[in-house]
Amino acid sequence: MDSFESFLLRPDGLRAAVASVDHEMDKLAIRRTQTEDAAPEPLLTAWRELLDKLDLGPPPQLRSCPVCGQSGMRAATRCGYCWSTLEPLAEQGAEAGHATEAS
């Protein structure tokens, strides 16, 4: 796994950064509405366009390696850290989402 893929999977990676900026943009939009200031409108529009282009989709489903304990992709057949062979996991229910499995 290269450093970019690792960045995308980390809890403090791209998704967290996007969520943080999105939260601040929402606050800016509320403040703009309250003050009737149209100045940040182009910024808000550009942010929404960027989110559409990023199209992050749902967070990846992760699992823990039973040998080293590191998190990796749920569908992986080998651990990205210790290269141990991983047994396939049963399909996960929709309610479990992207939770890391502790098996």
C-alpha positions in Angstrom: 0.0 0.0 0.0 1.5 3.3 -1.0 1.5 6.4 1.2 -1.5 8.0 -0.8 -3.6 4.9 -0.2 -2.6 4.9 3.4 -3.6 8.6 3.6 -7.1 7.8 2.2 -7.7 5.0 4.7 -6.5 6.8 7.8 -9.2 8.2 10.1 -7.4 11.6 9.9 -7.0 11.4 6.1 -8.8 12.9 3.2 -12.3 12.1 4.4 -11.7 13.8 7.7 -10.2 16.8 6.0 -13.1 17.1 3.7 -15.6 16.8 6.5 -13.8 19.5 8.5 -13.7 21.9 5.6 -17.3 21.1 4.7 -18.4 21.9 8.3 -16.6 25.3 8.1 -18.2 26.0 4.7 -21.7 25.2 6.2 -21.0 27.7 9.0 -19.9 30.3 6.3 -23.1 29.7 4.4 -25.2 30.2 7.6 -23.3 33.4 8.4 -23.8 34.6 4.8 -27.6 34.0 5.1 -27.8 35.9 8.4 -25.8 38.9 7.1 -27.0 38.8 3.5 -23.4 39.0 2.4 -23.0 37.5 -1.1 -19.2 37.7 -1.0 -18.5 34.0 -0.1 -21.0 32.6 -2.7 -18.4 31.8 -5.3 -16.3 30.0 -2.7 -19.3 28.0 -1.6 -20.2 27.1 -5.2 -16.6 26.1 -5.9 -16.5 23.9 -2.8 -19.7 22.1 -3.8 -18.3 21.5 -7.3 -15.1 20.1 -5.8 -17.1 17.7 -3.6 -19.0 16.5 -6.7 -15.7 15.9 -8.5 -14.1 14.1 -5.6 -17.1 11.8 -5.4 -15.7 10.1 -2.3 -18.6 7.8 -1.9 -19.1 5.8 1.3 -16.0 5.2 3.5 -14.2 1.9 2.6 -15.1 -1.2 4.6 -12.1 -2.1 6.8 -11.0 -5.1 8.8 -8.2 -5.9 11.2 -5.4 -8.3 10.4 -5.6 -11.3 12.8 -1.8 -11.5 12.8 -0.6 -7.9 13.2 -3.8 -6.0 14.1 -3.4 -3.3 11.4 -6.5 -2.1 9.5 -6.8 -2.7 5.8 -9.5 -3.1 3.2 -12.2 -5.6 4.1 -11.9 -7.4 0.7 -8.1 -7.8 0.9 -6.6 -11.3 0.6 -3.3 -10.2 2.1 -2.5 -7.8 4.9 -0.9 -4.6 3.5 1.5 -4.5 6.5 2.7 -8.0 7.4 1.6 -9.8 4.1 -0.2 -12.5 6.0 -2.9 -14.3 4.0 -6.3 -13.2 5.0 -9.4 -15.5 5.0 -12.4 -14.2 3.1 -15.0 -12.7 5.4 -18.8 -13.3 5.2 -20.8 -10.5 3.7 -21.4 -7.7 6.1 -24.9 -6.2 6.7 -25.7 -2.7 5.6 -26.1 -1.6 9.2 -22.4 -2.4 10.0 -21.2 -0.1 7.3 -17.5 0.7 7.5 -16.7 -0.5 11.0 -13.5 -2.3 11.5 -14.0 -5.9 12.3 -12.1 -7.2 15.3 -11.7 -10.8 14.1 
